[in-house]
Structure formats: C-alpha cells, structure tokens
C-alpha cells in the first residue's frame, strides 16, 4: 500500500472447521479488532466479500480452490488485481470494516491505528496477494485433525440437504411449479456430501497452507487445536503477546479461557474405524501433522 497502516494486520489462516472461529473470538475478547460488521463465524463481511470476488473472478470456490493457485502463476493478472484491491481498501467501501465514523476520521486501511486483523479460511489461497499488500503482516495458522474437520463438514452438508428436502416437501411443493427449482433445488457443496470428499478438501487446504507459509517467511504463530483446547491458558497468553495485545484485564483473559470447550479436542479418537477413517489415517498429511498414531 502507498501508506502502510501503523499496525500491520494479523491474518488468521486455517481450513474451514479447524478452530479459526474460536481463535478469532478469543482474540476479539482480548482487544484485536476484527471488523465492525461480522458474520456468524467471526469473519468481517468486508474481507469475506473481497475474497468472494477474488475467488469468483478466477472461477474458484471455497470447496474447489485450485484455480487460485493457477492465478498466482500469472504475474500481470496478480499485479492488476493487487492494484484494484489496494484501491478498494482506501475507498469508502472500507467503512464496512471500520465503521462510518472511523472511516471519516482516518480513511481507509492505511489509517488504521489499532491492533487489527481479519479471518477467512480462503485466505490460505489468497495469502500471497495479501502479503503483497501488507508485507509486514503477522500470521496465525490453526491446525486441526483432518478427521474431525471432514466429519464436521460432512455432517453440516447432510443437515443442509435434509433441511432443503424438508422445505421442498412441506412448503415449496405446494407453490407454483416454475418456482420449485429456484427455491428448493439443492444448493451447497457436493464435494462435502461424502466424508472422502470433505477429507480431500482438508488435505488440499493443509497442503496449500504448508506452501504459502514456506513462501511467506513471515512471523507465524501456530495453533495446534487439540493441544490448545486441552490447556488454553499458556498458549492464549503467548498468542496475545504475539498479536501485540496487552491492554486486557485478568478478568477479560479468564472470561476468554472460560469460552474454550476442551471436550471438542479429541473427537477423532472416538471415530469408528470405517474404511473411510482408515483411508484418512493413511494420508501423508495426517502422518506429517502427527495425527496417524
């Protein structure tokens, strides 16, 4: 950017359903500004929409992210996109992130004068662009067992399909036939309607995260989800220090710790030894990240 912000952003990285929402909520409690308008996963609508547009323009999707890798092989396309994103960060659109009053007072991203950051799992694939714009950014990378991630995605997608079927059967089928498809046909991630598909998506994200972190050569704090939720006090204090957060009170810290659900850390150990689970356990990424034993 033409004028770098006083405090470079903290960029939270990690596969969907890996615990990034938990980490974002904890950091928010301790004083990290993550946006004026947040959606349910504690992601700023402004940065979500930017990544939406970046993915859409490259014909990628959150569950089919590979085209973003090809995008970064073309320097001219990346440079054009970087300039466009930088312009947007300094435009009035940025008021969706900081709020209207703050935008009128300080302007766009270059005017931020507080500890801040953003979170979007798709940033695993857009990170090279963000690091061109914010070369001094710090990174927080969250890692979670692929079996738990895949089970969470698979379960969510099955519930979504069941809900859409119920909507169709109970309400939409009684309406005008020409509107049934528009209102009730399946919309979601076919890839995540199977455990194997969801697990392969986890592998794709962790493989890309490994590459971009290796290329970034930036200060990075690694959060091992299972270890973190089992005993969060020490790693949360270290994470807060890494992010430059020091104005919180002991009460704020204790309240944050109380939000951590330690029971969610070892769900994979109760998974039935199905053929799908056995295939997952044999994954090179499960072995590399220490989850196969």
The 8 nearest C-alpha neighbors of each residue, nearest first, counted from 0:
[[1, 2, 132, 3, 85, 133, 109, 131],
 [0, 2, 3, 109, 85, 132, 4, 89],
 [3, 1, 0, 109, 4, 110, 108, 5],
 [2, 4, 109, 0, 1, 5, 7, 133],
 [5, 3, 109, 6, 111, 110, 7, 108],
 [6, 4, 112, 7, 3, 111, 110, 109],
 [5, 7, 4, 114, 112, 113, 8, 111],
 [8, 6, 136, 135, 4, 5, 133, 9],
 [9, 7, 116, 136, 115, 10, 6, 137],
 [8, 10, 116, 137, 138, 136, 115, 11],
 [11, 9, 138, 117, 116, 118, 8, 139],
 [12, 10, 118, 139, 138, 140, 117, 9],
 [13, 11, 140, 120, 123, 139, 141, 10],
 [14, 12, 141, 120, 140, 19, 17, 142],
 [13, 15, 120, 17, 204, 16, 201, 205],
 [14, 16, 17, 120, 13, 148, 19, 18],
 [17, 15, 148, 18, 14, 151, 152, 19],
 [18, 16, 143, 15, 14, 19, 148, 142],
 [19, 17, 21, 20, 16, 22, 224, 141],
 [18, 20, 22, 21, 17, 23, 141, 13],
 [21, 19, 23, 18, 22, 40, 41, 24],
 [20, 22, 24, 18, 19, 23, 25, 259],
 [21, 23, 19, 25, 20, 24, 26, 18],
 [24, 22, 20, 26, 25, 21, 27, 19],
 [23, 25, 27, 21, 22, 26, 20, 28],
 [26, 24, 28, 22, 27, 23, 255, 21],
 [25, 27, 29, 23, 28, 31, 24, 22],
 [26, 28, 31, 24, 30, 29, 25, 23],
 [29, 27, 25, 26, 30, 24, 255, 251],
 [30, 28, 26, 27, 247, 31, 25, 251],
 [29, 31, 27, 28, 32, 26, 244, 247],
 [32, 30, 27, 115, 26, 114, 33, 29],
 [31, 33, 115, 34, 27, 30, 114, 116],
 [34, 32, 116, 117, 115, 31, 43, 27],
 [35, 33, 96, 43, 36, 32, 97, 37],
 [34, 36, 96, 97, 98, 37, 95, 33],
 [35, 37, 34, 43, 44, 96, 95, 38],
 [38, 36, 43, 42, 41, 44, 34, 35],
 [37, 39, 41, 42, 40, 44, 43, 36],
 [38, 40, 41, 37, 42, 20, 43, 44],
 [41, 39, 42, 20, 38, 37, 19, 23],
 [42, 40, 37, 39, 38, 20, 23, 43],
 [41, 43, 37, 118, 40, 38, 44, 119],
 [44, 42, 37, 34, 45, 46, 36, 47],
 [43, 45, 47, 46, 37, 36, 48, 42],
 [44, 46, 48, 43, 47, 96, 95, 49],
 [47, 45, 49, 48, 43, 44, 50, 117],
 [48, 46, 44, 50, 49, 45, 51, 43],
 [47, 49, 51, 45, 46, 50, 44, 52],
 [48, 50, 46, 52, 51, 47, 53, 45],
 [49, 51, 53, 47, 52, 48, 54, 46],
 [52, 50, 48, 54, 49, 53, 47, 55],
 [51, 53, 55, 49, 50, 54, 56, 48],
 [52, 54, 50, 56, 51, 55, 49, 57],
 [55, 53, 59, 51, 57, 52, 56, 60],
 [54, 56, 58, 52, 57, 53, 59, 51],
 [55, 57, 53, 54, 58, 52, 59, 51],
 [56, 58, 54, 55, 59, 66, 67, 53],
 [59, 57, 55, 56, 54, 66, 60, 67],
 [58, 60, 54, 64, 66, 57, 55, 63],
 [61, 59, 63, 64, 62, 54, 55, 58],
 [60, 62, 64, 63, 121, 59, 54, 120],
 [61, 63, 60, 64, 200, 188, 190, 191],
 [64, 62, 60, 61, 59, 65, 66, 200],
 [65, 63, 59, 60, 61, 66, 67, 62],
 [64, 66, 67, 68, 63, 59, 69, 124],
 [67, 65, 69, 68, 59, 64, 57, 70],
 [68, 66, 70, 65, 69, 64, 124, 57],
 [69, 67, 66, 70, 65, 71, 124, 72],
 [68, 70, 66, 72, 67, 71, 65, 73],
 [71, 69, 67, 68, 72, 73, 66, 57],
 [72, 70, 73, 69, 68, 77, 67, 74],
 [71, 73, 69, 70, 74, 68, 77, 76],
 [74, 72, 71, 76, 75, 70, 77, 69],
 [73, 75, 77, 76, 78, 72, 71, 70],
 [74, 76, 78, 77, 73, 79, 80, 72],
 [77, 75, 79, 74, 78, 73, 80, 70],
 [76, 78, 80, 74, 75, 79, 81, 71],
 [79, 77, 81, 75, 80, 76, 74, 82],
 [80, 78, 76, 82, 77, 81, 75, 83],
 [79, 81, 83, 77, 78, 82, 84, 76],
 [82, 80, 78, 84, 83, 79, 77, 85],
 [81, 83, 85, 79, 80, 84, 86, 78],
 [82, 84, 80, 86, 81, 85, 87, 79],
 [85, 83, 87, 81, 86, 82, 80, 88],
 [86, 84, 88, 82, 87, 83, 81, 0],
 [85, 87, 83, 84, 89, 88, 90, 82],
 [86, 88, 90, 84, 89, 85, 83, 92],
 [89, 87, 85, 86, 108, 93, 90, 107],
 [88, 90, 107, 86, 87, 108, 85, 93],
 [91, 89, 87, 92, 88, 93, 107, 86],
 [90, 92, 93, 94, 89, 107, 102, 87],
 [93, 91, 90, 94, 95, 87, 88, 89],
 [94, 92, 95, 91, 96, 88, 107, 90],
 [93, 95, 98, 99, 97, 96, 102, 92],
 [96, 94, 93, 98, 45, 97, 92, 36],
 [97, 95, 34, 35, 94, 93, 45, 98],
 [98, 96, 94, 35, 101, 95, 34, 102],
 [99, 97, 94, 101, 95, 100, 35, 96],
 [98, 100, 94, 102, 101, 103, 97, 95],
 [101, 99, 103, 102, 98, 104, 97, 94],
 [100, 102, 104, 103, 99, 98, 105, 97],
 [101, 103, 106, 99, 105, 94, 104, 100],
 [104, 102, 100, 101, 106, 105, 99, 94],
 [103, 105, 101, 102, 106, 100, 99, 110],
 [106, 104, 110, 102, 101, 103, 107, 111],
 [105, 107, 102, 110, 103, 104, 89, 108],
 [108, 106, 89, 109, 110, 88, 93, 102],
 [107, 109, 110, 111, 88, 89, 4, 106],
 [108, 110, 4, 3, 107, 2, 111, 89],
 [111, 109, 105, 108, 106, 107, 4, 112],
 [110, 112, 108, 4, 109, 113, 5, 105],
 [111, 113, 5, 110, 6, 4, 114, 109],
 [114, 112, 111, 115, 6, 32, 5, 31],
 [113, 115, 31, 6, 32, 112, 243, 116],
 [116, 114, 32, 31, 8, 33, 113, 9],
 [115, 117, 9, 8, 33, 10, 32, 31],
 [116, 118, 33, 10, 11, 9, 43, 42],
 [117, 119, 11, 42, 10, 12, 120, 116],
 [118, 120, 121, 122, 42, 47, 12, 117],
 [121, 119, 122, 13, 14, 15, 12, 123],
 [122, 120, 123, 119, 124, 61, 125, 50],
 [121, 123, 125, 124, 126, 120, 119, 12],
 [122, 124, 121, 208, 126, 125, 12, 120],
 [123, 125, 122, 121, 126, 67, 207, 68],
 [124, 126, 122, 128, 127, 123, 121, 129],
 [125, 127, 129, 122, 128, 123, 124, 130],
 [128, 126, 130, 129, 125, 131, 211, 215],
 [129, 127, 131, 126, 130, 125, 132, 81],
 [130, 128, 126, 132, 131, 127, 133, 125],
 [129, 131, 134, 133, 127, 132, 128, 126],
 [130, 132, 128, 129, 134, 133, 127, 81],
 [131, 133, 129, 130, 0, 134, 128, 85],
 [132, 134, 130, 136, 135, 131, 129, 7],
 [135, 133, 130, 131, 136, 132, 129, 7],
 [136, 134, 133, 7, 137, 130, 217, 8],
 [137, 135, 7, 8, 133, 134, 9, 138],
 [136, 138, 9, 218, 219, 10, 217, 8],
 [137, 139, 219, 10, 9, 11, 218, 220],
 [138, 140, 220, 11, 219, 12, 221, 10],
 [139, 141, 12, 221, 13, 222, 11, 220],
 [142, 140, 222, 13, 221, 223, 12, 19],
 [141, 143, 223, 224, 222, 17, 13, 140],
 [144, 142, 17, 224, 145, 223, 225, 141],
 [143, 145, 146, 147, 148, 290, 142, 267],
 [146, 144, 148, 147, 149, 201, 143, 198],
 [145, 147, 149, 148, 144, 150, 267, 198],
 [148, 146, 150, 145, 149, 267, 144, 151],
 [147, 149, 145, 151, 146, 150, 16, 17],
 [150, 148, 198, 197, 152, 146, 151, 147],
 [149, 151, 153, 147, 148, 152, 154, 146],
 [150, 152, 148, 154, 149, 153, 147, 155],
 [153, 151, 149, 155, 154, 150, 191, 156],
 [152, 154, 150, 156, 191, 155, 151, 192],
 [155, 153, 157, 151, 156, 152, 150, 158],
 [156, 154, 152, 158, 153, 157, 151, 159],
 [155, 157, 159, 153, 158, 154, 192, 152],
 [156, 158, 160, 154, 159, 155, 161, 153],
 [159, 157, 161, 155, 156, 160, 162, 154],
 [158, 160, 156, 162, 157, 161, 163, 155],
 [159, 161, 163, 157, 162, 158, 164, 156],
 [162, 160, 158, 164, 159, 163, 157, 165],
 [163, 161, 165, 159, 164, 160, 158, 166],
 [162, 164, 166, 160, 165, 161, 183, 159],
 [163, 165, 161, 167, 162, 166, 160, 168],
 [166, 164, 162, 168, 167, 163, 169, 161],
 [167, 165, 163, 164, 169, 168, 170, 162],
 [166, 168, 171, 164, 165, 183, 172, 170],
 [167, 169, 165, 166, 172, 170, 164, 171],
 [170, 168, 166, 167, 165, 171, 172, 173],
 [171, 169, 166, 172, 167, 173, 168, 174],
 [170, 172, 167, 174, 173, 179, 166, 169],
 [173, 171, 174, 167, 170, 168, 179, 169],
 [172, 174, 171, 170, 175, 169, 176, 168],
 [175, 173, 171, 172, 176, 170, 178, 179],
 [174, 176, 177, 178, 173, 179, 172, 171],
 [177, 175, 178, 179, 174, 172, 173, 180],
 [176, 178, 175, 179, 180, 181, 174, 182],
 [179, 177, 181, 176, 180, 175, 182, 174],
 [180, 178, 182, 176, 181, 183, 177, 171],
 [181, 179, 184, 183, 182, 178, 177, 176],
 [180, 182, 178, 179, 183, 184, 177, 185],
 [183, 181, 179, 180, 178, 184, 171, 167],
 [182, 184, 180, 167, 179, 181, 163, 185],
 [185, 183, 180, 186, 182, 181, 179, 163],
 [186, 184, 183, 187, 160, 163, 164, 180],
 [187, 185, 184, 188, 160, 183, 163, 189],
 [186, 188, 189, 185, 156, 159, 160, 191],
 [187, 189, 190, 191, 192, 62, 156, 186],
 [190, 188, 192, 191, 187, 193, 156, 196],
 [189, 191, 196, 188, 192, 197, 193, 62],
 [190, 192, 197, 193, 153, 196, 189, 188],
 [193, 191, 189, 190, 153, 156, 157, 188],
 [194, 192, 191, 196, 195, 153, 197, 190],
 [193, 195, 197, 196, 153, 149, 198, 150],
 [196, 194, 198, 193, 197, 199, 275, 149],
 [197, 195, 190, 199, 193, 191, 194, 198],
 [196, 198, 191, 149, 200, 194, 199, 195],
 [197, 199, 149, 201, 195, 200, 196, 194],
 [198, 200, 202, 196, 201, 197, 195, 203],
 [199, 201, 203, 197, 198, 202, 204, 196],
 [202, 200, 198, 204, 199, 203, 145, 205],
 [203, 201, 199, 205, 200, 204, 206, 198],
 [204, 202, 200, 206, 201, 205, 199, 207],
 [203, 205, 207, 201, 206, 202, 14, 208],
 [206, 204, 208, 202, 207, 203, 209, 201],
 [207, 205, 209, 203, 204, 208, 202, 210],
 [206, 208, 210, 204, 209, 205, 211, 203],
 [209, 207, 205, 211, 210, 206, 123, 212],
 [208, 210, 206, 207, 212, 211, 205, 213],
 [211, 209, 207, 213, 208, 212, 214, 206],
 [212, 210, 214, 208, 213, 209, 215, 207],
 [213, 211, 215, 214, 209, 210, 208, 216],
 [212, 214, 210, 211, 215, 216, 209, 208],
 [213, 215, 211, 212, 216, 210, 127, 217],
 [214, 216, 212, 217, 213, 211, 127, 130],
 [217, 215, 214, 213, 212, 218, 219, 211],
 [216, 218, 215, 219, 137, 138, 136, 212],
 [219, 217, 137, 138, 220, 216, 136, 139],
 [220, 218, 138, 139, 217, 137, 221, 140],
 [219, 221, 139, 140, 138, 222, 218, 238],
 [220, 222, 140, 139, 141, 219, 223, 142],
 [223, 221, 141, 224, 140, 142, 220, 227],
 [222, 224, 142, 226, 225, 227, 141, 221],
 [225, 223, 227, 143, 226, 222, 142, 228],
 [224, 226, 264, 227, 228, 223, 229, 265],
 [227, 225, 229, 223, 224, 228, 230, 264],
 [226, 228, 231, 224, 229, 225, 230, 223],
 [227, 229, 261, 231, 230, 225, 226, 264],
 [230, 228, 261, 226, 227, 225, 231, 264],
 [229, 231, 228, 227, 232, 226, 233, 261],
 [232, 230, 227, 228, 234, 235, 233, 229],
 [233, 231, 235, 234, 230, 236, 256, 227],
 [232, 234, 236, 235, 231, 237, 230, 238],
 [235, 233, 237, 236, 231, 232, 238, 227],
 [236, 234, 238, 237, 232, 233, 231, 239],
 [237, 235, 239, 233, 234, 238, 240, 232],
 [236, 238, 234, 240, 235, 239, 241, 233],
 [239, 237, 235, 241, 240, 236, 234, 242],
 [240, 238, 242, 244, 236, 241, 237, 235],
 [239, 241, 243, 237, 242, 238, 244, 236],
 [242, 240, 238, 239, 243, 237, 220, 244],
 [243, 241, 239, 240, 244, 238, 9, 114],
 [244, 242, 240, 241, 239, 245, 114, 238],
 [245, 243, 239, 242, 240, 246, 30, 29],
 [244, 246, 247, 243, 240, 239, 29, 30],
 [247, 245, 244, 248, 30, 29, 243, 251],
 [248, 246, 29, 245, 251, 30, 249, 252],
 [247, 249, 251, 250, 252, 246, 29, 245],
 [250, 248, 252, 251, 253, 247, 254, 255],
 [249, 251, 253, 248, 252, 254, 247, 255],
 [252, 250, 248, 254, 249, 253, 247, 255],
 [251, 253, 249, 255, 250, 254, 256, 248],
 [254, 252, 256, 250, 255, 251, 249, 257],
 [255, 253, 257, 251, 252, 256, 250, 258],
 [254, 256, 252, 253, 258, 257, 25, 251],
 [255, 257, 253, 258, 254, 259, 252, 232],
 [258, 256, 254, 255, 259, 253, 260, 252],
 [257, 259, 256, 255, 260, 254, 25, 21],
 [260, 258, 257, 256, 261, 228, 255, 231],
 [261, 259, 262, 263, 258, 228, 257, 264],
 [260, 262, 228, 229, 263, 264, 259, 230],
 [263, 261, 260, 264, 265, 266, 228, 229],
 [264, 262, 261, 265, 266, 260, 228, 225],
 [263, 265, 225, 262, 261, 266, 228, 229],
 [266, 264, 267, 268, 263, 225, 262, 269],
 [265, 267, 268, 269, 263, 264, 147, 270],
 [266, 268, 270, 269, 265, 147, 146, 144],
 [269, 267, 266, 270, 265, 271, 147, 264],
 [268, 270, 267, 266, 271, 265, 272, 147],
 [271, 269, 267, 268, 272, 266, 276, 273],
 [270, 272, 273, 269, 276, 268, 267, 274],
 [273, 271, 276, 277, 270, 274, 275, 269],
 [272, 274, 276, 275, 271, 277, 270, 278],
 [273, 275, 277, 276, 278, 272, 279, 271],
 [276, 274, 278, 273, 277, 279, 195, 194],
 [277, 275, 279, 273, 278, 274, 272, 280],
 [278, 276, 274, 280, 279, 275, 273, 272],
 [277, 279, 275, 281, 276, 280, 274, 282],
 [280, 278, 276, 282, 281, 277, 275, 146],
 [279, 281, 277, 291, 278, 282, 285, 276],
 [280, 282, 278, 279, 283, 277, 291, 285],
 [281, 283, 285, 279, 284, 280, 286, 278],
 [284, 282, 286, 285, 287, 281, 280, 288],
 [285, 283, 287, 286, 282, 288, 202, 205],
 [286, 284, 290, 282, 288, 283, 291, 287],
 [285, 287, 283, 289, 291, 284, 288, 290],
 [286, 288, 284, 289, 285, 283, 290, 291],
 [289, 287, 285, 286, 290, 284, 291, 144],
 [290, 288, 286, 287, 291, 285, 292, 284],
 [289, 291, 285, 292, 286, 288, 144, 280],
 [292, 290, 286, 280, 285, 289, 281, 282],
 [291, 290, 289, 286, 280, 285, 281, 268]]
